[in-house]
Amino acid sequence: MKLPFFAFWAVAFASLLFSNCTMAQNEKPVRTLTTVNCTVTQVAGEYTLVPDEDNSQRYMPRNLELKFRKEGLKVVVNGNVFAIPPNVRMIGTPFEITKIAVRNTEAPVKPKDADKGKDGPKLQPVSEGNAEVKTGVNYAEVQYTTNLSNVKGTIIKIDNTYLIETGPGMRYMLMGGGLPAEFQVEKTKVIFSGQSGNPPANVRMKGNPLKLASIKKAPVKKWWQFWK
């Protein structure tokens, strides 16, 4: 008995859908993200999540609710990261959100004694220019939100402070003593792992705070390895 043409395609589509659902159920995350600050960014008509710590990375959420689909929206997310299927090109790494919330992006305000009058204190916004420039920040003052693993970087020096630069405008400042002496050489290529976070409120730093777990010099390429 032959199936009508439309019935054949209906059965084929149902089989494909069932296969994809089965694969999704069996898929396991390669890592998890916890309390990561991201910006909602639209790429090719799709909404992605770009981490503030690494704007070269994009996550493609499978379950982003409509109310969060706003270009430039600042959010904080938890979720699971999945591997990109072999031989498949995607605009972002597959990601499943387990928790998401809009961040409070308003500048903090505080009263100044000179502005107090009969009508009460007048609140003045704290601008970045008035923020305290501070380098001796303690571990406890930083909330570490992002795990970094085997990230490539270059040692740079700004005002006698050694930093690790991973891309344009992306620098990391080591907490708790700075770089080991053997790595305090500008333009040294390194591979490092650790935890990164945001500077404390009203504190400007030369780079994102980094709690270093490991660091090593990147292997030097031979002349025949120019394509790598």
C-alpha positions as CSV (number, residue, x, y, z in Angstrom):
1,M,0.0,0.0,0.0
2,K,1.4,3.3,-1.0
3,L,1.1,6.4,1.2
4,P,-0.3,9.6,-0.4
5,F,2.4,12.1,-1.2
6,F,1.6,14.5,1.7
7,A,1.3,11.6,4.1
8,F,4.8,10.4,3.2
9,W,6.4,13.8,4.0
10,A,4.4,14.1,7.2
11,V,5.8,10.8,8.4
12,A,9.3,11.8,7.3
13,F,9.1,15.1,9.2
14,A,7.8,13.4,12.3
15,S,10.7,10.9,12.2
16,L,13.3,13.6,11.8
17,L,11.7,15.6,14.7
18,F,11.7,12.5,16.9
19,S,15.4,11.8,16.1
20,N,16.4,15.4,16.9
21,C,14.6,15.3,20.3
22,T,16.3,12.0,21.1
23,M,19.7,13.5,20.4
24,A,18.9,16.6,22.5
25,Q,17.9,14.4,25.4
26,N,21.1,12.4,25.2
27,E,23.3,15.5,24.8
28,K,25.5,16.4,27.7
29,P,26.9,19.8,28.5
30,V,30.7,20.3,28.2
31,R,30.7,22.9,31.0
32,T,28.5,25.2,33.0
33,L,28.4,29.0,33.5
34,T,27.5,30.5,36.9
35,T,26.6,34.2,37.4
36,V,28.1,35.4,34.1
37,N,27.5,39.0,33.0
38,C,26.4,39.1,29.3
39,T,24.9,41.5,26.8
40,V,22.1,40.4,24.5
41,T,23.3,40.9,20.9
42,Q,21.5,40.3,17.7
43,V,23.5,38.6,15.0
44,A,21.9,37.6,11.6
45,G,18.5,37.9,13.1
46,E,19.2,35.7,16.1
47,Y,19.7,36.8,19.7
48,T,23.0,35.7,21.3
49,L,24.6,36.3,24.6
50,V,28.1,37.9,24.6
51,P,30.1,37.7,27.9
52,D,31.4,41.0,29.1
53,E,34.6,39.3,30.0
54,D,35.2,38.0,26.5
55,N,33.5,39.8,23.6
56,S,35.0,37.3,21.1
57,Q,32.7,34.6,22.5
58,R,29.0,34.2,21.6
59,Y,26.5,31.9,23.2
60,M,23.4,30.8,21.2
61,P,20.6,30.3,23.8
62,R,18.0,27.7,23.0
63,N,15.5,29.0,25.5
64,L,15.8,32.8,25.6
65,E,12.4,34.2,26.6
66,L,10.8,36.9,24.5
67,K,11.1,39.5,27.2
68,F,14.9,39.2,27.2
69,R,15.2,39.5,23.4
70,K,16.3,43.1,23.4
71,E,19.5,44.4,21.7
72,G,22.0,45.6,24.2
73,L,20.1,44.3,27.3
74,K,22.5,43.7,30.2
75,V,21.8,40.3,31.9
76,V,23.4,37.9,34.3
77,V,23.0,34.2,33.4
78,N,23.6,30.6,34.6
79,G,23.4,27.7,32.2
80,N,24.9,24.8,30.4
81,V,27.3,25.0,27.4
82,F,27.1,22.4,24.7
83,A,29.5,21.4,22.0
84,I,29.0,22.6,18.4
85,P,28.1,19.5,16.3
86,P,30.9,18.3,13.9
87,N,30.9,19.9,10.4
88,V,28.3,22.5,11.5
89,R,28.8,26.2,11.4
90,M,26.8,28.2,14.0
91,I,26.8,31.9,15.0
92,G,27.3,31.0,18.6
93,T,28.0,28.1,20.9
94,P,24.9,26.2,21.9
95,F,23.7,27.2,25.3
96,E,20.8,26.3,27.6
97,I,19.8,28.9,30.2
98,T,19.0,27.7,33.7
99,K,18.7,31.2,35.2
100,I,18.6,34.7,33.8
101,A,18.0,38.2,35.2
102,V,18.3,41.7,34.0
103,R,21.3,43.5,35.6
104,N,20.9,46.8,37.4
105,T,23.0,49.1,35.3
106,E,22.2,52.4,37.0
107,A,25.2,54.3,38.5
108,P,25.3,54.2,42.3
109,V,24.5,57.5,44.1
110,K,25.5,58.8,47.5
111,P,24.7,62.0,49.4
112,K,27.3,64.7,49.9
113,D,27.3,66.7,53.1
114,A,27.7,70.0,51.2
115,D,24.5,69.4,49.3
116,K,22.3,68.8,52.4
117,G,19.6,71.4,52.9
118,K,16.2,71.9,54.3
119,D,14.7,69.8,51.5
120,G,17.0,66.9,52.4
121,P,20.2,65.6,50.7
122,K,20.6,66.0,47.0
123,L,22.0,62.8,45.5
124,Q,24.8,63.0,43.0
125,P,25.7,60.2,40.6
126,V,29.2,58.8,41.1
127,S,30.9,59.1,37.7
128,E,33.9,56.9,36.6
129,G,36.1,60.0,36.7
130,N,35.5,60.3,40.4
131,A,36.1,56.6,41.1
132,E,39.1,55.6,43.2
133,V,42.1,54.4,41.3
134,K,43.2,51.3,43.2
135,T,45.6,48.5,42.5
136,G,45.9,46.8,45.9
137,V,42.4,45.1,45.8
138,N,42.0,42.1,48.0
139,Y,40.6,38.7,46.9
140,A,37.6,39.2,49.1
141,E,36.6,42.4,47.4
142,V,36.1,40.8,44.0
143,Q,33.2,38.6,43.0
144,Y,34.7,36.0,40.6
145,T,32.1,35.1,38.0
146,T,34.0,33.5,35.1
147,N,36.2,30.4,34.8
148,L,39.0,30.7,32.3
149,S,40.8,27.6,31.0
150,N,43.9,27.5,28.8
151,V,43.5,31.1,27.5
152,K,46.2,32.5,25.2
153,G,47.6,35.9,26.1
154,T,50.5,38.3,25.9
155,I,52.3,40.0,28.8
156,I,52.1,43.8,28.6
157,K,53.3,46.5,31.1
158,I,51.3,49.6,32.0
159,D,52.7,52.0,34.6
160,N,55.0,49.4,36.1
161,T,52.2,46.8,36.4
162,Y,52.4,43.6,34.4
163,L,49.1,42.5,32.8
164,I,47.9,39.8,30.5
165,E,46.3,40.9,27.3
166,T,44.1,38.5,25.4
167,G,42.7,40.8,22.7
168,P,41.9,44.5,21.9
169,G,40.8,46.2,25.1
170,M,40.7,42.9,27.0
171,R,43.3,42.8,29.8
172,Y,43.6,40.9,33.1
173,M,45.3,42.1,36.3
174,L,46.6,39.5,38.6
175,M,45.4,39.6,42.2
176,G,47.5,38.7,45.2
177,G,51.0,39.6,44.3
178,G,51.0,39.8,40.5
179,L,52.9,37.8,37.9
180,P,55.7,35.4,38.9
181,A,59.1,37.0,38.2
182,E,59.9,34.6,35.2
183,F,56.8,36.0,33.3
184,Q,57.6,39.7,34.0
185,V,58.8,40.2,30.4
186,E,56.8,42.2,27.9
187,K,55.5,40.5,24.8
188,T,55.9,37.0,26.4
189,K,53.2,34.7,25.0
190,V,51.5,32.7,27.7
191,I,48.7,30.2,28.3
192,F,46.8,30.6,31.6
193,S,43.8,29.4,33.6
194,G,42.0,31.0,36.5
195,Q,38.9,32.9,37.6
196,S,38.0,36.4,36.5
197,G,35.6,38.9,38.0
198,N,34.6,42.6,38.0
199,P,36.3,45.4,40.0
200,P,34.6,46.4,43.2
201,A,32.1,49.3,43.1
202,N,33.7,52.7,42.6
203,V,37.1,51.2,41.8
204,R,38.9,51.5,38.5
205,M,41.6,49.0,37.7
206,K,44.0,48.5,34.8
207,G,42.5,45.2,33.9
208,N,39.8,42.7,34.9
209,P,40.7,41.1,38.3
210,L,42.2,37.6,37.8
211,K,42.8,34.9,40.4
212,L,45.5,32.9,38.6
213,A,45.3,29.1,38.9
214,S,48.1,28.2,36.4
215,I,50.3,29.9,33.8
216,K,52.9,28.7,31.3
217,K,54.8,30.0,28.4
218,A,53.2,29.3,25.0
219,P,55.2,26.9,22.9
220,V,57.2,28.7,20.2
221,K,56.2,27.9,16.7
222,K,58.7,26.5,14.3
223,W,59.1,28.1,10.9
224,W,57.1,25.3,9.2
225,Q,54.2,25.8,11.6
226,F,53.3,29.2,10.3
227,W,49.8,28.0,9.3
228,K,48.8,27.1,12.9
